[in-house]
């Protein structure tokens, strides 16, 4: 992350500070649209200015400062939303203990055990009904949390193909689950 010594107020031009603060109203409006509540919106604006002041040396004078600040705010909101979603995936200790005590076939891979026990039957059926290329891409990214570059090497395809397969696979999985095509 940033250190206090990265960029200090004396390293920024006074004009930058004043110009940046002129856009506080627009940033508040945008943050209220993106955030879940007013407190989070205020935090987003404050963090946006913190990031902007620390990265002011990367701003090109004469370009659109408001757009630059809004991009920072939008990225911060997206990152927070992503972190919240990831943080929700938690397992209760008693549930973990029950799973460990259950009679799981020793020869089953961890992935197969997750599919068999952790996923609902509809999701399991929807995954199994997908084309192998799409299923593998979704599995490697969403379950094994593999990076795009690692996936591309493992699947021996370009990164663009990996991203396309993930997108198409997620859409297909979602559609099948929503429509109830697979029981």
MIDOSE-1310 file (N, C-alpha, C; in nm, 2 decimals, decimal comma, always signed):
residues 183
xxxx	+0,09/-0,12/+0,00/+0,00/+0,00/+0,00/+0,09/+0,12/+0,00; +0,03/+0,24/+0,03/+0,10/+0,36/+0,03/+0,17/+0,39/+0,16; +0,28/+0,46/+0,16/+0,34/+0,50/+0,28/+0,32/+0,65/+0,29; +0,33/+0,71/+0,41/+0,32/+0,85/+0,43/+0,42/+0,93/+0,34
xxxx	+0,53/+0,87/+0,32/+0,64/+0,95/+0,25/+0,62/+0,94/+0,10; +0,52/+0,86/+0,05/+0,51/+0,85/-0,10/+0,50/+0,99/-0,17; +0,39/+1,06/-0,13/+0,37/+1,19/-0,19/+0,32/+1,28/-0,08; +0,38/+1,39/-0,06/+0,34/+1,48/+0,05/+0,27/+1,60/-0,02
xxxx	+0,21/+1,68/+0,07/+0,14/+1,79/+0,02/+0,23/+1,89/-0,06; +0,36/+1,90/-0,01/+0,45/+1,99/-0,08/+0,49/+1,94/-0,22; +0,47/+1,81/-0,24/+0,50/+1,76/-0,38/+0,39/+1,79/-0,48; +0,27/+1,82/-0,43/+0,16/+1,85/-0,52/+0,15/+2,00/-0,54
xxxx	+0,09/+2,03/-0,66/+0,07/+2,18/-0,68/-0,05/+2,22/-0,60; -0,05/+2,34/-0,55/-0,17/+2,39/-0,48/-0,29/+2,40/-0,58; -0,26/+2,42/-0,70/-0,37/+2,42/-0,80/-0,44/+2,28/-0,81; -0,36/+2,18/-0,80/-0,42/+2,04/-0,81/-0,52/+2,02/-0,69
xxxx	-0,48/+2,06/-0,57/-0,56/+2,04/-0,45/-0,69/+2,12/-0,47; -0,69/+2,24/-0,51/-0,81/+2,32/-0,53/-0,89/+2,27/-0,64; -0,83/+2,23/-0,75/-0,91/+2,18/-0,86/-0,98/+2,05/-0,82; -0,91/+1,96/-0,75/-0,96/+1,83/-0,71/-1,08/+1,85/-0,62
xxxx	-1,07/+1,95/-0,52/-1,18/+1,97/-0,43/-1,30/+2,04/-0,49; -1,28/+2,10/-0,61/-1,40/+2,15/-0,68/-1,50/+2,05/-0,72; -1,45/+1,92/-0,73/-1,54/+1,82/-0,78/-1,60/+1,73/-0,67; -1,60/+1,78/-0,55/-1,65/+1,70/-0,44/-1,80/+1,67/-0,45
xxxx	-1,88/+1,76/-0,50/-2,02/+1,74/-0,52/-2,05/+1,63/-0,62; -1,98/+1,63/-0,73/-2,00/+1,53/-0,83/-1,96/+1,39/-0,78; -1,85/+1,39/-0,70/-1,81/+1,26/-0,64/-1,90/+1,21/-0,54; -1,96/+1,30/-0,46/-2,06/+1,26/-0,36/-2,18/+1,20/-0,43
xxxx	-2,23/+1,26/-0,54/-2,34/+1,22/-0,61/-2,32/+1,08/-0,67; -2,20/+1,06/-0,73/-2,16/+0,93/-0,79/-2,15/+0,83/-0,68; -2,09/+0,86/-0,57/-2,07/+0,76/-0,46/-2,20/+0,72/-0,40; -2,30/+0,81/-0,39/-2,43/+0,77/-0,34/-2,50/+0,67/-0,43
xxxx	-2,48/+0,68/-0,56/-2,53/+0,59/-0,65/-2,47/+0,45/-0,64; -2,34/+0,45/-0,62/-2,26/+0,33/-0,62/-2,26/+0,25/-0,48; -2,27/+0,33/-0,37/-2,26/+0,27/-0,24/-2,39/+0,22/-0,19; -2,39/+0,14/-0,09/-2,51/+0,08/-0,03/-2,57/+0,17/+0,07
xxxx	-2,50/+0,27/+0,13/-2,55/+0,36/+0,22/-2,47/+0,49/+0,23; -2,52/+0,58/+0,30/-2,46/+0,72/+0,30/-2,32/+0,71/+0,37; -2,31/+0,63/+0,47/-2,18/+0,62/+0,54/-2,07/+0,57/+0,44; -2,11/+0,46/+0,37/-2,01/+0,41/+0,28/-1,98/+0,50/+0,17
xxxx	-2,08/+0,58/+0,12/-2,06/+0,68/+0,02/-1,96/+0,79/+0,06; -1,98/+0,83/+0,19/-1,88/+0,93/+0,24/-1,74/+0,87/+0,25; -1,73/+0,75/+0,29/-1,60/+0,68/+0,30/-1,54/+0,67/+0,16; -1,62/+0,64/+0,06/-1,57/+0,63/-0,08/-1,51/+0,76/-0,13
xxxx	-1,58/+0,87/-0,10/-1,53/+1,01/-0,14/-1,40/+1,04/-0,07; -1,39/+1,01/+0,06/-1,27/+1,04/+0,14/-1,16/+0,95/+0,08; -1,18/+0,82/+0,06/-1,08/+0,74/+0,01/-1,03/+0,78/-0,14; -1,13/+0,83/-0,21/-1,10/+0,87/-0,35/-1,00/+0,99/-0,34
xxxx	-1,02/+1,09/-0,25/-0,93/+1,20/-0,24/-0,80/+1,15/-0,18; -0,80/+1,06/-0,09/-0,67/+1,01/-0,04/-0,59/+0,94/-0,15; -0,65/+0,86/-0,23/-0,58/+0,80/-0,34/-0,54/+0,90/-0,45; -0,62/+1,00/-0,47/-0,59/+1,10/-0,57/-0,47/+1,19/-0,53
xxxx	-0,47/+1,23/-0,41/-0,36/+1,31/-0,36/-0,23/+1,23/-0,36; -0,24/+1,11/-0,32/-0,12/+1,02/-0,32/-0,07/+0,99/-0,46; -0,16/+0,99/-0,56/-0,12/+0,96/-0,70/-0,12/+1,08/-0,78; -0,12/+1,20/-0,72/-0,13/+1,32/-0,80/-0,02/+1,34/-0,90
xxxx	+0,09/+1,28/-0,87/+0,21/+1,29/-0,97/+0,18/+1,21/-1,10; +0,08/+1,12/-1,10/+0,04/+1,05/-1,22/-0,07/+1,12/-1,30; -0,13/+1,22/-1,24/-0,23/+1,29/-1,32/-0,16/+1,39/-1,42; -0,21/+1,38/-1,54/-0,16/+1,47/-1,65/-0,23/+1,60/-1,65
xxxx	-0,17/+1,71/-1,62/-0,24/+1,84/-1,62/-0,29/+1,87/-1,76; -0,41/+1,93/-1,76/-0,47/+1,96/-1,89/-0,57/+1,85/-1,93; -0,57/+1,74/-1,86/-0,67/+1,64/-1,90/-0,79/+1,65/-1,80; -0,89/+1,57/-1,81/-1,01/+1,58/-1,74/-1,00/+1,53/-1,59
xxxx	-0,98/+1,62/-1,50/-0,95/+1,58/-1,36/-1,08/+1,52/-1,30; -1,20/+1,57/-1,33/-1,32/+1,51/-1,28/-1,33/+1,37/-1,32; -1,31/+1,34/-1,45/-1,32/+1,20/-1,50/-1,21/+1,11/-1,43; -1,10/+1,16/-1,40/-0,99/+1,09/-1,33/-1,03/+1,05/-1,19
xxxx	-1,09/+1,15/-1,12/-1,14/+1,13/-0,99/-1,26/+1,03/-0,98; -1,35/+1,04/-1,08/-1,46/+0,95/-1,09/-1,42/+0,81/-1,12; -1,31/+0,79/-1,20/-1,26/+0,66/-1,22/-1,20/+0,60/-1,10; -1,13/+0,68/-1,02/-1,07/+0,63/-0,89/-1,19/+0,59/-0,80
xxxx	-1,29/+0,67/-0,79/-1,41/+0,64/-0,70/-1,48/+0,51/-0,75; -1,50/+0,50/-0,88/-1,57/+0,38/-0,94/-1,49/+0,25/-0,91; -1,36/+0,26/-0,93/-1,27/+0,15/-0,90/-1,27/+0,11/-0,76; -1,27/+0,21/-0,67/-1,27/+0,18/-0,52/-1,41/+0,11/-0,49
xxxx	-1,52/+0,16/-0,54/-1,65/+0,10/-0,51/-1,65/-0,04/-0,57; -1,60/-0,06/-0,69/-1,61/-0,20/-0,74/-1,52/-0,30/-0,66; -1,40/-0,25/-0,62/-1,32/-0,33/-0,53/-1,38/-0,37/-0,40; -1,45/-0,27/-0,34/-1,52/-0,30/-0,21/-1,63/-0,40/-0,23
xxxx	-1,71/-0,38/-0,34/-1,82/-0,47/-0,37/-1,76/-0,61/-0,39; -1,66/-0,63/-0,46/-1,59/-0,76/-0,49/-1,54/-0,82/-0,36; -1,48/-0,74/-0,27/-1,43/-0,79/-0,15/-1,55/-0,83/-0,05; -1,66/-0,76/-0,06/-1,77/-0,80/+0,02/-1,83/-0,93/-0,02
xxxx	-1,84/-0,95/-0,15/-1,89/-1,08/-0,20/-1,80/-1,19/-0,16; -1,67/-1,17/-0,18/-1,57/-1,28/-0,14/-1,58/-1,31/+0,01; -1,60/-1,21/+0,09/-1,60/-1,22/+0,23/-1,72/-1,30/+0,28; -1,83/-1,31/+0,20/-1,95/-1,38/+0,24/-1,93/-1,53/+0,24
xxxx	-1,83/-1,58/+0,16/-1,81/-1,72/+0,15/-1,74/-1,77/+0,27; -1,81/-1,81/+0,37/-1,75/-1,86/+0,50/-1,82/-1,99/+0,53; -1,74/-2,07/+0,60/-1,80/-2,20/+0,64/-1,80/-2,21/+0,79; -1,91/-2,26/+0,85/-1,92/-2,27/+0,99/-1,84/-2,39/+1,03
xxxx	-1,77/-2,38/+1,15/-1,68/-2,48/+1,20/-1,75/-2,61/+1,22; -1,87/-2,61/+1,27/-1,95/-2,73/+1,29/-1,98/-2,80/+1,16; -2,01/-2,72/+1,06/-2,03/-2,78/+0,93/-1,91/-2,84/+0,87; -1,79/-2,78/+0,89/-1,67/-2,84/+0,85/-1,64/-2,97/+0,92
xxxx	-1,67/-2,98/+1,05/-1,65/-3,10/+1,13/-1,74/-3,21/+1,08; -1,87/-3,18/+1,05/-1,96/-3,28/+1,00/-1,91/-3,33/+0,87; -1,87/-3,24/+0,78/-1,82/-3,29/+0,65/-1,70/-3,38/+0,67; -1,61/-3,35/+0,76/-1,49/-3,43/+0,79/-1,53/-3,57/+0,84
xxxx	-1,64/-3,57/+0,92/-1,68/-3,70/+0,98/-1,76/-3,78/+0,88; -1,82/-3,72/+0,78/-1,90/-3,80/+0,69/-1,82/-3,90/+0,61; -1,89/-3,99/+0,55/-1,82/-4,10/+0,48/-1,80/-4,06/+0,33; -1,69/-3,99/+0,31/-1,66/-3,95/+0,17/-1,57/-4,05/+0,11
xxxx	-1,59/-4,09/-0,01/-1,51/-4,18/-0,08/-1,36/-4,13/-0,08; -1,27/-4,22/-0,04/-1,13/-4,18/-0,03/-1,07/-4,15/-0,17; -1,12/-4,21/-0,27/-1,07/-4,20/-0,40/-1,12/-4,07/-0,47; -1,22/-4,01/-0,42/-1,28/-3,89/-0,48/-1,18/-3,77/-0,47
xxxx	-1,17/-3,69/-0,57/-1,08/-3,57/-0,56/-1,15/-3,47/-0,48; -1,07/-3,37/-0,43/-1,14/-3,26/-0,35/-1,25/-3,19/-0,44; -1,22/-3,17/-0,56/-1,32/-3,10/-0,65/-1,45/-3,18/-0,66; -1,43/-3,32/-0,67/-1,55/-3,40/-0,68/-1,63/-3,40/-0,55
xxxx	-1,56/-3,40/-0,44/-1,62/-3,40/-0,31/-1,70/-3,27/-0,29; -1,64/-3,16/-0,34/-1,71/-3,03/-0,33/-1,84/-3,04/-0,41; -1,83/-3,09/-0,53/-1,95/-3,10/-0,62/-2,05/-3,19/-0,56; -2,01/-3,30/-0,51/-2,10/-3,40/-0,45/-2,17/-3,35/-0,33
xxxx	-2,10/-3,28/-0,24/-2,15/-3,25/-0,11/-2,18/-3,10/-0,09; -2,10/-3,02/-0,15/-2,11/-2,87/-0,12/-2,21/-2,80/-0,22; -2,23/-2,86/-0,33/-2,32/-2,79/-0,43/-2,45/-2,86/-0,43; -2,56/-2,78/-0,45/-2,69/-2,84/-0,46/-2,70/-2,93/-0,59
xxxx	-2,79/-3,02/-0,59/-2,81/-3,11/-0,70/-2,83/-3,04/-0,83; -2,91/-2,93/-0,83/-2,94/-2,85/-0,95/-2,81/-2,79/-1,00; -2,73/-2,73/-0,92/-2,61/-2,67/-0,96/-2,51/-2,77/-1,01; -2,50/-2,89/-0,94/-2,42/-3,00/-0,99/-2,46/-3,04/-1,13
xxxx	-2,59/-3,06/-1,15/-2,64/-3,11/-1,28/-2,61/-3,00/-1,39; -2,63/-2,88/-1,35/-2,60/-2,77/-1,45/-2,46/-2,77/-1,49; -2,37/-2,78/-1,39/-2,22/-2,78/-1,42/-2,19/-2,90/-1,51; -2,24/-3,02/-1,48/-2,21/-3,14/-1,55/-2,27/-3,13/-1,70
xxxx	-2,37/-3,06/-1,72/-2,43/-3,05/-1,85/-2,36/-2,95/-1,94; -2,27/-2,87/-1,89/-2,21/-2,77/-1,97/-2,10/-2,83/-2,05; -2,07/-2,77/-2,17/-1,95/-2,82/-2,25/-1,82/-2,82/-2,16; -1,74/-2,92/-2,18/-1,62/-2,93/-2,10/-1,53/-2,81/-2,10
xxxx	-1,51/-2,74/-2,21/-1,42/-2,63/-2,21/-1,48/-2,51/-2,12; -1,61/-2,49/-2,13/-1,67/-2,39/-2,05/-1,67/-2,43/-1,90; -1,70/-2,55/-1,87/-1,70/-2,60/-1,73/-1,57/-2,59/-1,67; -1,46/-2,63/-1,74/-1,33/-2,62/-1,69/-1,29/-2,48/-1,66
xxxx	-1,32/-2,39/-1,75/-1,28/-2,25/-1,73/-1,35/-2,19/-1,61; -1,48/-2,22/-1,59/-1,55/-2,16/-1,48/-1,50/-2,23/-1,35; -1,48/-2,36/-1,35/-1,43/-2,43/-1,23/-1,29/-2,37/-1,19; -1,20/-2,36/-1,29/-1,06/-2,32/-1,25/-1,06/-2,18/-1,19
xxxx	-1,15/-2,09/-1,25/-1,15/-1,95/-1,20/-1,23/-1,93/-1,07; -1,35/-1,99/-1,07/-1,44/-1,96/-0,96/-1,42/-2,05/-0,84; -1,38/-2,17/-0,86/-1,36/-2,27/-0,75/-1,21/-2,27/-0,71; -1,12/-2,29/-0,80/-0,98/-2,30/-0,77/-0,91/-2,16/-0,76
xxxx	-0,98/-2,06/-0,80/-0,94/-1,92/-0,79/-0,80/-1,90/-0,86; -0,79/-1,96/-0,98/-0,67/-1,96/-1,06/-0,67/-1,83/-1,14; -0,55/-1,77/-1,16/-0,54/-1,65/-1,24/-0,56/-1,68/-1,39; -0,60/-1,58/-1,46/-0,62/-1,60/-1,61/-0,49/-1,65/-1,67
xxxx	-0,37/-1,59/-1,63/-0,25/-1,64/-1,69/-0,22/-1,79/-1,67; -0,24/-1,83/-1,54/-0,22/-1,97/-1,51/-0,32/-2,06/-1,58; -0,45/-2,01/-1,59/-0,55/-2,09/-1,67/-0,51/-2,10/-1,81; -0,46/-2,00/-1,87/-0,42/-2,00/-2,01/-0,31/-2,10/-2,03
xxxx	-0,21/-2,10/-1,94/-0,10/-2,20/-1,95/-0,15/-2,34/-1,93; -0,24/-2,36/-1,83/-0,29/-2,50/-1,81/-0,38/-2,55/-1,92; -0,46/-2,46/-1,97/-0,56/-2,51/-2,08/-0,49/-2,50/-2,22; -0,37/-2,43/-2,22/-0,30/-2,41/-2,35/-0,39/-2,34/-2,45
xxxx	-0,44/-2,23/-2,41/-0,52/-2,14/-2,49/-0,48/-1,99/-2,46; -0,51/-1,90/-2,55/-0,48/-1,76/-2,52/-0,56/-1,70/-2,40; -0,51/-1,60/-2,33/-0,59/-1,54/-2,22/-0,72/-1,49/-2,26; -0,73/-1,44/-2,38/-0,86/-1,39/-2,43/-0,96/-1,50/-2,44
xxxx	-0,92/-1,62/-2,48/-1,00/-1,74/-2,49/-1,05/-1,78/-2,35; -0,96/-1,77/-2,26/-0,99/-1,81/-2,12/-1,11/-1,71/-2,07; -1,09/-1,58/-2,09/-1,18/-1,48/-2,04/-1,32/-1,51/-2,11; -1,31/-1,54/-2,24/-1,44/-1,56/-2,32/-1,51/-1,68/-2,26
xxxx	-1,44/-1,79/-2,24/-1,50/-1,91/-2,19/-1,56/-1,89/-2,05; -1,49/-1,82/-1,97/-1,54/-1,79/-1,83/-1,67/-1,71/-1,85; -1,67/-1,61/-1,93/-1,79/-1,53/-1,95/-1,91/-1,62/-2,00; -1,88/-1,69/-2,11/-1,99/-1,77/-2,17/-2,03/-1,88/-2,07
xxxx	-1,94/-1,94/-2,00/-1,97/-2,05/-1,90/-2,06/-2,00/-1,79; -2,02/-1,88/-1,73/-2,10/-1,83/-1,62/-2,24/-1,79/-1,67; -2,25/-1,73/-1,79/-2,38/-1,70/-1,85/-2,47/-1,82/-1,87; -2,41/-1,93/-1,92/-2,48/-2,05/-1,95/-2,52/-2,11/-1,81
xxxx	-2,44/-2,12/-1,72/-2,47/-2,17/-1,59/-2,58/-2,09/-1,52; -2,57/-1,96/-1,53/-2,68/-1,88/-1,47/-2,81/-1,90/-1,54; -2,81/-1,90/-1,67/-2,93/-1,92/-1,75/-3,00/-2,06/-1,71; -2,92/-2,16/-1,71/-2,97/-2,29/-1,67/-3,03/-2,30/-1,53
xxxx	-2,96/-2,23/-1,44/-3,01/-2,23/-1,30/-3,14/-2,15/-1,29; -3,14/-2,04/-1,36/-3,26/-1,95/-1,35/-3,38/-2,01/-1,42; -3,36/-2,07/-1,53/-3,47/-2,13/-1,61/-3,51/-2,27/-1,56; -3,42/-2,32/-1,47/-3,45/-2,46/-1,42/-3,44/-2,56/-1,52
xxx	-3,35/-2,54/-1,62/-3,34/-2,64/-1,73/-3,29/-2,77/-1,68; -3,21/-2,77/-1,58/-3,15/-2,89/-1,53/-3,20/-2,92/-1,39; -3,25/-3,04/-1,37/-3,31/-3,08/-1,24/-3,21/-3,17/-1,17
